[in-house]
Amino acid sequence: MSSGDKVRASHILIKHHGSRRAASWRDEDGTKFIKNTTKESAITQLKALKEDIISGPFGRGQMQKPFEEATFALKVGEISDIVDTDSGVHIIKRTG
């Protein structure tokens, strides 16, 4: 397969009541979030996330301490080891 036949992508998915599969690992039967989320609400959430992403960096005190410390310790382009926070576990790539 040539390099023109491959892509790399990252994405954020917000499921809604019209999604092909109205369940996820976070919402096994879809009743917690998915069935109560309209497509319009999902789009609004994505637009807000896009603005956050475009606005760029976060400062000290905005993220959970382990996440912040790990991110600030990385050089641009580096990827962290596993970082454990109250939200879960992460792998972080510093992009700026």
N, CA and C atoms as an extended XYZ file, in Angstrom:
288
Properties=species:S:1:pos:R:3:atomname:S:1:resname:S:1:resid:I:1 pbc="F F F"
N         0.848       -1.172        0.000 N   MET     1
C         0.000        0.000        0.000 CA  MET     1
C         0.896        1.239        0.000 C   MET     1
N         0.688        2.161       -0.907 N   SER     2
C         1.497        3.378       -0.953 CA  SER     2
C         1.009        4.377        0.077 C   SER     2
N         1.854        5.372        0.371 N   SER     3
C         1.484        6.371        1.381 CA  SER     3
C         0.258        7.175        0.953 C   SER     3
N        -0.036        7.233       -0.335 N   GLY     4
C        -1.227        7.913       -0.813 CA  GLY     4
C        -2.511        7.159       -0.526 C   GLY     4
N        -2.366        5.887       -0.109 N   ASP     5
C        -3.524        5.061        0.205 CA  ASP     5
C        -3.848        5.033        1.691 C   ASP     5
N        -3.116        5.821        2.496 N   LYS     6
C        -3.319        5.822        3.948 CA  LYS     6
C        -3.513        7.239        4.452 C   LYS     6
N        -4.262        7.356        5.495 N   VAL     7
C        -4.426        8.640        6.175 CA  VAL     7
C        -4.324        8.409        7.680 C   VAL     7
N        -4.078        9.476        8.430 N   ARG     8
C        -4.134        9.434        9.883 CA  ARG     8
C        -5.149       10.485       10.296 C   ARG     8
N        -5.982       10.155       11.261 N   ALA     9
C        -7.019       11.087       11.668 CA  ALA     9
C        -7.313       10.951       13.153 C   ALA     9
N        -7.714       12.041       13.746 N   SER    10
C        -8.233       12.058       15.103 CA  SER    10
C        -9.641       12.617       14.998 C   SER    10
N       -10.528       12.209       15.905 N   HIS    11
C       -11.875       12.750       15.818 CA  HIS    11
C       -12.533       12.763       17.183 C   HIS    11
N       -13.556       13.557       17.267 N   ILE    12
C       -14.414       13.612       18.445 CA  ILE    12
C       -15.803       13.229       17.959 C   ILE    12
N       -16.413       12.274       18.627 N   LEU    13
C       -17.753       11.817       18.256 CA  LEU    13
C       -18.707       12.117       19.395 C   LEU    13
N       -19.805       12.760       19.082 N   ILE    14
C       -20.889       12.935       20.047 CA  ILE    14
C       -22.101       12.240       19.450 C   ILE    14
N       -22.495       11.143       20.058 N   LYS    15
C       -23.655       10.402       19.563 CA  LYS    15
C       -24.942       11.137       19.931 C   LYS    15
N       -25.972       10.917       19.117 N   HIS    16
C       -27.278       11.517       19.370 CA  HIS    16
C       -28.347       10.472       19.100 C   HIS    16
N       -29.574       10.813       19.397 N   HIS    17
C       -30.655        9.819       19.293 CA  HIS    17
C       -30.849        9.271       17.891 C   HIS    17
N       -30.324        9.927       16.868 N   GLY    18
C       -30.428        9.429       15.504 CA  GLY    18
C       -29.203        8.658       15.047 C   GLY    18
N       -28.238        8.464       15.942 N   SER    19
C       -27.014        7.747       15.587 CA  SER    19
C       -27.311        6.301       15.211 C   SER    19
N       -26.496        5.764       14.359 N   ARG    20
C       -26.672        4.392       13.874 CA  ARG    20
C       -26.754        3.409       15.038 C   ARG    20
N       -25.917        3.561       16.018 N   ARG    21
C       -25.936        2.679       17.183 CA  ARG    21
C       -26.068        3.565       18.411 C   ARG    21
N       -27.232        3.613       18.990 N   ALA    22
C       -27.509        4.518       20.121 CA  ALA    22
C       -27.067        3.905       21.442 C   ALA    22
N       -25.804        3.516       21.498 N   ALA    23
C       -25.209        2.986       22.725 CA  ALA    23
C       -23.708        3.195       22.623 C   ALA    23
N       -23.039        3.165       23.749 N   SER    24
C       -21.585        3.280       23.773 CA  SER    24
C       -21.084        2.670       25.066 C   SER    24
N       -19.778        2.621       25.218 N   TRP    25
C       -19.218        2.074       26.452 CA  TRP    25
C       -19.618        2.924       27.653 C   TRP    25
N       -19.887        4.222       27.446 N   ARG    26
C       -20.295        5.113       28.531 CA  ARG    26
C       -21.785        5.035       28.812 C   ARG    26
N       -22.525        4.567       27.842 N   ASP    27
C       -23.988        4.594       27.922 CA  ASP    27
C       -24.512        3.328       27.238 C   ASP    27
N       -24.393        2.209       27.937 N   GLU    28
C       -24.625        0.893       27.334 CA  GLU    28
C       -25.981        0.723       26.665 C   GLU    28
N       -27.029        1.316       27.237 N   ASP    29
C       -28.344        1.186       26.603 CA  ASP    29
C       -28.826        2.507       26.003 C   ASP    29
N       -27.978        3.510       26.041 N   GLY    30
C       -28.304        4.792       25.420 CA  GLY    30
C       -29.212        5.694       26.226 C   GLY    30
N       -29.576        5.315       27.450 N   THR    31
C       -30.555        6.104       28.196 CA  THR    31
C       -29.951        7.239       29.007 C   THR    31
N       -28.662        7.204       29.293 N   LYS    32
C       -28.044        8.261       30.098 CA  LYS    32
C       -27.832        9.536       29.300 C   LYS    32
N       -27.288        9.406       28.096 N   PHE    33
C       -26.921       10.582       27.309 CA  PHE    33
C       -27.510       10.555       25.903 C   PHE    33
N       -27.290        9.464       25.219 N   ILE    34
C       -27.505        9.419       23.780 CA  ILE    34
C       -28.962        9.660       23.387 C   ILE    34
N       -29.902        8.953       23.995 N   LYS    35
C       -31.307        9.102       23.612 CA  LYS    35
C       -31.865       10.472       23.955 C   LYS    35
N       -31.194       11.192       24.863 N   ASN    36
C       -31.629       12.535       25.242 CA  ASN    36
C       -30.874       13.640       24.505 C   ASN    36
N       -29.999       13.267       23.589 N   THR    37
C       -29.214       14.247       22.844 CA  THR    37
C       -29.739       14.345       21.421 C   THR    37
N       -30.133       15.541       21.029 N   THR    38
C       -30.586       15.750       19.654 CA  THR    38
C       -29.367       15.966       18.751 C   THR    38
N       -29.571       15.811       17.470 N   LYS    39
C       -28.495       16.079       16.517 CA  LYS    39
C       -28.051       17.534       16.638 C   LYS    39
N       -29.003       18.436       16.794 N   GLU    40
C       -28.694       19.865       16.922 CA  GLU    40
C       -27.854       20.133       18.170 C   GLU    40
N       -28.180       19.465       19.279 N   SER    41
C       -27.412       19.612       20.509 CA  SER    41
C       -25.994       19.082       20.323 C   SER    41
N       -25.848       17.961       19.647 N   ALA    42
C       -24.525       17.388       19.384 CA  ALA    42
C       -23.690       18.351       18.544 C   ALA    42
N       -24.306       18.966       17.538 N   ILE    43
C       -23.602       19.924       16.689 CA  ILE    43
C       -23.174       21.145       17.497 C   ILE    43
N       -24.042       21.636       18.360 N   THR    44
C       -23.710       22.777       19.221 CA  THR    44
C       -22.517       22.443       20.109 C   THR    44
N       -22.515       21.237       20.690 N   GLN    45
C       -21.397       20.811       21.540 CA  GLN    45
C       -20.100       20.734       20.738 C   GLN    45
N       -20.172       20.196       19.527 N   LEU    46
C       -18.978       20.099       18.687 CA  LEU    46
C       -18.446       21.471       18.297 C   LEU    46
N       -19.345       22.410       17.995 N   LYS    47
C       -18.907       23.769       17.646 CA  LYS    47
C       -18.164       24.407       18.813 C   LYS    47
N       -18.663       24.203       20.031 N   ALA    48
C       -17.997       24.747       21.220 CA  ALA    48
C       -16.626       24.092       21.408 C   ALA    48
N       -16.554       22.785       21.203 N   LEU    49
C       -15.272       22.094       21.320 CA  LEU    49
C       -14.290       22.583       20.263 C   LEU    49
N       -14.777       22.791       19.050 N   LYS    50
C       -13.912       23.280       17.972 CA  LYS    50
C       -13.333       24.643       18.337 C   LYS    50
N       -14.152       25.521       18.891 N   GLU    51
C       -13.663       26.832       19.323 CA  GLU    51
C       -12.581       26.687       20.373 C   GLU    51
N       -12.780       25.770       21.331 N   ASP    52
C       -11.770       25.525       22.362 CA  ASP    52
C       -10.469       25.026       21.747 C   ASP    52
N       -10.580       24.127       20.777 N   ILE    53
C        -9.393       23.574       20.129 CA  ILE    53
C        -8.657       24.655       19.352 C   ILE    53
N        -9.390       25.449       18.600 N   ILE    54
C        -8.779       26.505       17.790 CA  ILE    54
C        -8.134       27.567       18.672 C   ILE    54
N        -8.754       27.842       19.824 N   SER    55
C        -8.219       28.887       20.697 CA  SER    55
C        -6.861       28.502       21.257 C   SER    55
N        -6.522       27.211       21.160 N   GLY    56
C        -5.168       26.798       21.466 CA  GLY    56
C        -4.924       26.329       22.874 C   GLY    56
N        -3.904       26.922       23.487 N   PRO    57
C        -3.359       26.344       24.723 CA  PRO    57
C        -4.243       26.541       25.928 C   PRO    57
N        -3.944       25.772       26.958 N   PHE    58
C        -4.557       25.977       28.261 CA  PHE    58
C        -3.466       26.421       29.210 C   PHE    58
N        -3.864       27.145       30.216 N   GLY    59
C        -2.899       27.643       31.185 CA  GLY    59
C        -2.898       26.813       32.451 C   GLY    59
N        -1.979       27.131       33.321 N   ARG    60
C        -1.897       26.443       34.606 CA  ARG    60
C        -3.175       26.694       35.400 C   ARG    60
N        -3.626       25.658       36.082 N   GLY    61
C        -4.821       25.769       36.899 CA  GLY    61
C        -6.124       25.478       36.165 C   GLY    61
N        -6.059       25.197       34.859 N   GLN    62
C        -7.279       24.935       34.092 CA  GLN    62
C        -7.589       23.457       33.956 C   GLN    62
N        -6.580       22.619       34.123 N   MET    63
C        -6.752       21.179       33.973 CA  MET    63
C        -6.424       20.506       35.304 C   MET    63
N        -6.770       19.230       35.411 N   GLN    64
C        -6.412       18.494       36.612 CA  GLN    64
C        -4.884       18.458       36.728 C   GLN    64
N        -4.395       18.535       37.960 N   LYS    65
C        -2.971       18.680       38.226 CA  LYS    65
C        -2.097       17.640       37.516 C   LYS    65
N        -2.414       16.335       37.573 N   PRO    66
C        -1.553       15.360       36.888 CA  PRO    66
C        -1.482       15.602       35.371 C   PRO    66
N        -2.609       15.983       34.768 N   PHE    67
C        -2.658       16.269       33.333 CA  PHE    67
C        -1.790       17.487       33.033 C   PHE    67
N        -1.961       18.538       33.820 N   GLU    68
C        -1.197       19.770       33.635 CA  GLU    68
C         0.301       19.511       33.774 C   GLU    68
N         0.695       18.831       34.842 N   GLU    69
C         2.118       18.585       35.083 CA  GLU    69
C         2.742       17.760       33.961 C   GLU    69
N         2.029       16.735       33.518 N   ALA    70
C         2.552       15.896       32.441 CA  ALA    70
C         2.688       16.690       31.150 C   ALA    70
N         1.697       17.499       30.833 N   THR    71
C         1.712       18.260       29.582 CA  THR    71
C         2.824       19.303       29.581 C   THR    71
N         2.956       20.045       30.676 N   PHE    72
C         3.993       21.071       30.747 CA  PHE    72
C         5.399       20.458       30.753 C   PHE    72
N         5.525       19.196       31.162 N   ALA    73
C         6.829       18.528       31.178 CA  ALA    73
C         7.256       18.053       29.790 C   ALA    73
N         6.311       17.944       28.861 N   LEU    74
C         6.615       17.484       27.503 CA  LEU    74
C         7.168       18.615       26.646 C   LEU    74
N         7.983       18.259       25.670 N   LYS    75
C         8.381       19.195       24.627 CA  LYS    75
C         7.349       19.079       23.512 C   LYS    75
N         7.215       20.114       22.696 N   VAL    76
C         6.278       20.079       21.574 CA  VAL    76
C         6.598       18.872       20.695 C   VAL    76
N         5.566       18.081       20.405 N   GLY    77
C         5.720       16.892       19.586 CA  GLY    77
C         5.926       15.616       20.381 C   GLY    77
N         6.274       15.734       21.665 N   GLU    78
C         6.468       14.544       22.490 CA  GLU    78
C         5.138       13.970       22.953 C   GLU    78
N         5.159       12.666       23.242 N   ILE    79
C         3.982       11.951       23.725 CA  ILE    79
C         4.296       11.417       25.115 C   ILE    79
N         3.349       11.578       26.012 N   SER    80
C         3.535       11.164       27.402 CA  SER    80
C         3.423        9.659       27.573 C   SER    80
N         3.834        9.207       28.754 N   ASP    81
C         3.486        7.873       29.213 CA  ASP    81
C         2.028        7.953       29.663 C   ASP    81
N         1.522        6.936       30.300 N   ILE    82
C         0.160        6.942       30.815 CA  ILE    82
C         0.060        7.973       31.940 C   ILE    82
N        -0.961        8.815       31.876 N   VAL    83
C        -1.220        9.823       32.900 CA  VAL    83
C        -2.575        9.514       33.517 C   VAL    83
N        -2.607        9.348       34.826 N   ASP    84
C        -3.823        8.983       35.552 CA  ASP    84
C        -4.425       10.228       36.193 C   ASP    84
N        -5.700       10.523       35.884 N   THR    85
C        -6.421       11.624       36.522 CA  THR    85
C        -7.748       11.097       37.046 C   THR    85
N        -8.496       11.946       37.735 N   ASP    86
C        -9.814       11.557       38.219 CA  ASP    86
C       -10.773       11.256       37.062 C   ASP    86
N       -10.480       11.795       35.883 N   SER    87
C       -11.332       11.563       34.718 CA  SER    87
C       -11.061       10.230       34.048 C   SER    87
N        -9.875        9.678       34.265 N   GLY    88
C        -9.484        8.428       33.629 CA  GLY    88
C        -7.996        8.441       33.353 C   GLY    88
N        -7.575        7.633       32.395 N   VAL    89
C        -6.162        7.593       32.025 CA  VAL    89
C        -5.987        8.172       30.635 C   VAL    89
N        -4.852        8.803       30.421 N   HIS    90
C        -4.609        9.550       29.190 CA  HIS    90
C        -3.247        9.203       28.619 C   HIS    90
N        -3.083        9.404       27.328 N   ILE    91
C        -1.806        9.579       26.660 CA  ILE    91
C        -1.922       10.953       26.031 C   ILE    91
N        -0.932       11.798       26.266 N   ILE    92
C        -1.003       13.198       25.841 CA  ILE    92
C         0.115       13.477       24.829 C   ILE    92
N        -0.227       14.145       23.740 N   LYS    93
C         0.768       14.653       22.815 CA  LYS    93
C         0.751       16.163       22.921 C   LYS    93
N         1.903       16.745       23.258 N   ARG    94
C         1.964       18.212       23.342 CA  ARG    94
C         2.112       18.762       21.939 C   ARG    94
N         1.183       19.634       21.555 N   THR    95
C         1.159       20.172       20.199 CA  THR    95
C         1.520       21.647       20.126 C   THR    95
N         1.726       22.266       21.255 N   GLY    96
C         2.085       23.686       21.228 CA  GLY    96
C         2.520       24.160       22.593 C   GLY    96
